[in-house]
Amino acid sequence: MASNHLKWSIIRNNNCFLFKQRYINRPFSKEPLNLKGTHTFRNNGLIHEKTVGVVEAPDKKGVVLVTKRAGYENKPRRCFNKIVLKKHARKTFQSIINFLRHSNYCQNKKMPALRRASAILEGQKPPGSRNRRRRGRYGRKWSASAARKKPE
């Protein structure tokens, strides 16, 4: 197969995932295996043999860890490995960390994968589900004023 640098020189200026915006110097990328969304050689998921992506599960409950397997570039059906993670957030993050650590993927993909999974899981929560309580001096003021305003 061709080298990664040759592939990058071919698709660097033109591909269907490239997204340029006016007055912003760095172009963006919408490809599914690009964790950071920037159009760079390092983050590109099309050219590297082993890449990682995190997408939302089809039923909107959990995330899917998508990995590209080395050696299957000319077999698109067998190229991608998908793992559905529907556990709670901490278990999901630990599963992603363990998979990346034991499968010899680049360790610089760990934090972007966790950030993407966190954003997806946070977006799946219903609105108003987070209980935000003020802490410290302002929290005491707020709870005291809330206690006084209770209807009788």
Residue pairs with C-beta under 8 A, 6 or more apart in sequence:
1 73
1 74
4 41
4 47
4 48
4 49
5 41
7 46
7 47
8 41
8 44
8 47
11 44
11 46
11 47
15 46
17 29
17 30
17 31
17 34
17 39
17 46
18 27
18 28
18 29
18 39
19 27
19 28
19 29
19 30
19 39
20 27
20 28
21 27
21 28
26 38
26 39
27 38
27 39
28 37
28 38
28 39
29 37
29 38
29 39
29 43
29 44
30 37
31 44
31 45
31 46
32 45
32 53
32 55
32 66
33 45
33 46
33 51
33 52
33 53
33 66
33 68
34 43
34 44
34 45
34 53
35 43
35 52
35 53
35 54
35 109
35 112
35 113
35 115
35 116
36 43
36 112
37 43
41 47
42 108
45 51
45 53
45 68
48 68
49 68
49 70
49 71
49 73
50 67
50 68
50 69
50 70
50 104
50 105
50 106
51 67
51 68
51 109
52 65
52 66
52 67
52 68
52 100
52 105
52 109
52 113
53 65
53 66
53 67
53 68
54 63
54 64
54 65
54 66
54 96
54 113
54 116
54 117
54 120
55 63
55 64
55 66
55 120
56 63
56 64
56 120
56 123
56 124
57 63
57 64
57 84
57 85
57 86
58 64
60 124
61 86
61 124
62 84
62 85
62 86
62 87
62 92
62 121
62 124
63 84
63 85
63 92
63 117
63 120
63 121
64 82
64 83
64 84
64 85
65 82
65 83
65 85
65 95
65 96
65 99
65 113
66 80
66 81
66 82
66 83
67 80
67 81
67 82
67 83
67 99
67 103
67 105
68 79
68 80
68 81
69 78
69 79
69 80
69 81
72 78
72 79
73 79
83 95
83 99
85 91
85 92
85 95
85 96
85 117
87 95
89 118
89 121
92 117
92 121
93 114
93 117
93 118
96 110
96 113
96 114
96 117
97 110
97 114
99 105
100 107
100 109
100 110
100 113
101 107
101 110
133 139
134 142
134 143
